[in-house]
Amino acid sequence: MLTAIILLSVALLLVLVLAALYRCEMKRMGDQIDFLLNNDSNLEIGTVLPFSELVQMASRINGVLADSRKAKRQAIRNENELKEAIANLSHDIRTPLTSLDGYFQMLPECKTEEERKKYLTIIQGRIQCLKDMLESLFTYTKLQDRNYTMELKTTDFGKCVYDTVFSFYDSFQEKGIEPTAAFCDERIFVQADETALRRVLQNIIKNTLEHGEDSVRLELKVEDRRAHFICANWLSAPEQVNVSRLFTRFYKADASRSSTSTGLGLPIAKDLTQRMNGDMDVRIEDHMFVVDVSFPCV
């Protein structure tokens, strides 16, 4: 009887000790959490007791902390990118505006009608640049809406390519570029939103006109039941192009920001293509910058 009482007392004492240790450990973990809430630290929650519940709780808290730190780092990167983008966009928009102001001031001083028409043509070009930039920003903003949808229909892919390429004929001539074209003769149909598809093709060709040099190769083909439009242009300094960032918003390869694009053309084209179940690939092959957009044939 005495032995049983002693064993029971020891067991009770052990339970009380463990309960006290458990309370102390919970308080210690709570203090660690309070410290992390008030300090920027990479400290992880730990436990000195081998209770599985405490170990699991510490592991889950550390998982939440890791996700929170990751989200915080991403938020800081996004904020810095946004600041840089706003600064770059301000520069990009200010450039044609400054040019417009200058040419408008020169108009009253024109001595001939020919000179006046020349300045008006330049002014119209600058205004069109601004319109294109604002349209790109509007489209990009619209695409950030997860509820944005497109109505996909059977679309003549070949006709869209022919029409779009032909519409840029004068632009190529102005830059002194005579593209080489290899277009297949067969009718090619895909499931797409025709307006969005033409926008994709336009952005690809505009990118070529903006950054391309000398030779341009255009190709329309069907391969493995996929319709491909390939646009390739010569690059004299391919090492300056970071292919991994080409679909990053506002990215521009030229550090001087001398061009009048927003850096949204390819990201918009990529987004629209994916929303129509297509793929877009960019690569550099033998000094040629290649954009390959493809859709499943129907």
N, C-alpha and C positions, 0 to 999 in steps of 0.2 A: 504493500500500500504506500509506504513511504517512498519507495523507488518510483512508483507511478507519479506521485506528487512532485518529486524532484524533476523527473523527465518533463512533466507538464509545465513546471515552472521554467525550466530551461527553454522549452519550445516557445513559451509565451514571451520570455525575455528576448529570444532570437527574433521573433516576429516583431516585437517592439523596436529592436535595434534596426532591423531591415526597413521597417516603416519610417524610422527616423532618417536612415540613410536615403531612402527613396524621396522623402520630403526635401532633404538637403540637396539632393541631385536635381530635383525639379526646380528648386530655387536657383541653383547654380546655372542651369540651362536657361532659365528665365532671365538671369542677369546677363548671360551671353547675348541673348536676343535683344535686350535693352541696349547693350553696348553697340551692337550692329545697327540698330535703328538710329543711333545718335552719332555714329562714326562711319567714315568711308573706309571699310576694311574688308579684306578677303578672308577673314577668319571664318572657320567652319565650326558649327556646333559639335561638341564632343561630349561623351559620357564616360565616367570612370567605373560605372557599375555594369555588370554583364547581363542586365535584364534585357530580354529580347524586345520588350515593348519600348524601352528607352532607346535602344540601338536603332530600332525601326523609325521611331519618331525623329531622332537626330538625323537619320539618313533622309527622311522626307523633307525636313526643314532645310537641310543642306541643298536638296534638289530645288526647292523653291527659291532659295537664295541664289543658286547658280543661274536659274532662269531670270531672276530679277536683275542680276548683274549683267547678264547678256543683253537683256532688253534695254538696260540703262546705257550700255556701251553703244548699242545700235541707235538709240535715241540721240546720243551725242553726235554720232557719225551723221545721222540724218539732218540734225540741226546745222552741223558744219557744212554739209553738202548744200543745204537750202540757202545758207548765207552766201556760199560761193556762187550758187546758181543765180541768186538775185543780183549779186554784183556783176556777174557775167552778162546776164540779160539786160541789166541797166546799160552796160557798155554797148551791147549789140543793138539796142533800140536807140541809144543816144547817137550812135554813129550816123545812121541815115537821117535822123532828125536834124543833126548839125549840118549835114550836107544839104538837106532841103532848105534850111534857113539861109544858107549861103547862096544857093542858086536863086531863091526867091528875091534876095537882095540884089542880085545881079541882073534880074530880068528888066527892071526899068532902065538899066544902063545899056541895053542891047542897041546896037546901031543898025543892025540889019534884021530882016524877018528870018533869014536863015539861021542867024545866031540865036534868035529868040526861040525858034522851033527846036533847036539843038538843046537848049536849056530845059524847055518844056518836056522833051523826051526823057532827059535825065531825071527830072522831077517825077515824072510818071513812074519811072523805074524804081526810084527810091520809095515812092508810095506803095508800089506793088510789093517791094521787099518787106515793108512794115506790115502790110496785109497778110502776107504769107507767114510771117513770124507770129502774128497774133492768132491766125488760124491754127497754126501748129500748137500753140499754147492752149487754145480752146479745145482742140481735139484731144490733146494729152490729158487735160483736166477731165474731160468727159469719159475717157477710158478708165480713169481711176474709180469710177462708180461701178461697183460690183454688179449692180442691177442692169447695167448697159448691155443690151442684146442687139443682135443683128438677125435679119430674116434671110436665111440661106436658101438659094434657089439654084436650079441648074443654069449655069452661066457659061457662055462661050469664052473660054480662057484665051484662045488664040486671037479672037477678035479684039478683046480688051488689050492684049499685048500690042497688036498691030496698030490700033487706034492711038494708044498712049505713046508708043515710040514715034509715030508719025507726027503727033502734036508737038514733039520736041525737036523736029527737024531743023527749024530756024535757029533754035538755041544752040544746037551742035554746030551749025554753020557759022554762027557768030563767034564761037570759040575756036573755029578752024579745025574742028574734029569731024572726020568722016568715019562713022562707026562701021565695023564689019559685022554683017548679020548672017546668021545661019538659022533660019526658021523652017521647021517642018511644015509640010503642006496639009497634013490631015487636020480634021476638025477635032478640037479638044474641048471637052466639057468638064466642069468641076462644080461642086456645091459651094456657092459663095454669095456674098452680098456684092452685087456688081459695083456699087458706088465705093464700098470699102476696098474692093479688089483694085479698082482703078487708082485709088489713093495710095495703096501699097506700091504699085508699079511707078506712079508718079514720084513718090518719095525716093525710091531706089534710083531712078534716072536723075532726079534733082541732086542727089548726093554725088552721083558721078560727075555731073556738070560742075558742081561746086568744088569738088576735090580732085577730080580726075585730071590726068595729064596726057596729052597726045592721043595715043591709040585707045579705042574703046571697042570691046567685043560684046555683041548681043547674041543670045542663043535661046531658041524655043524648041523644046523637045519633049518626048514622052519616054520615060524609062521606068521599067518595073511598075507599070500602071500608075505612074505619077507624072503630072504635068510640071515641067520645070521652065522657069524663065531665069536665065543667067545673064548678069550684067557684070562685065569685068573691065577695069581701066588700069592704065599704067601708073605706077608709083615710082618716083625717083628716089624716095627715101622711105621705104617700107618700115624701117626700124623705128620711125617716129609714130607709127600707128599701133596702139595697144588694142589688139583684136578682142581681148577679154573684156574691154570696157565699151565696145562699140554700141552695145544695146543699153548702156547706162544713160539715164536722162541727163541732158545738157552736156554730154561729153563731146569735146571737139579736139581733134588731133593737133590742130595748129595752136600752139601756146600763145601766139600773138593775138588770137581772136580776130584776125583780119577779115574773115568771111562774114557774110550776113545771115548765116543760118543760126537756128537756136540750138542745134545739137539734138533735136527731138525727132528728126526725120526717120532714122532707122529704128529707134525705140517704138515709135508709133506704128511703123510698118510691121515690125516684129509682133507687136501686141495684136494688131488687126489680123495678121496672118494666123496666129495661134487661135484666135477666137473663131476663125473659119476652118479650124482643124487642119491647117497647113503648117509647114515648117519653113524657117528661114535660117540659112547658114552663111557665115562670112568667113573668109580665109584669104591668105596671101600666098600666091603661087608664082614664083619666078618674077617678082616685082609687079605682079598683077593683083590688084585688089578685087576679089570675086564675091559677088552677092548672088546666092542661089535660093530662090523662093519656089516652093513646090506645093502641090495639092493633089489629093487622090483623084484619079479620073473617075467619071461616072458613065 
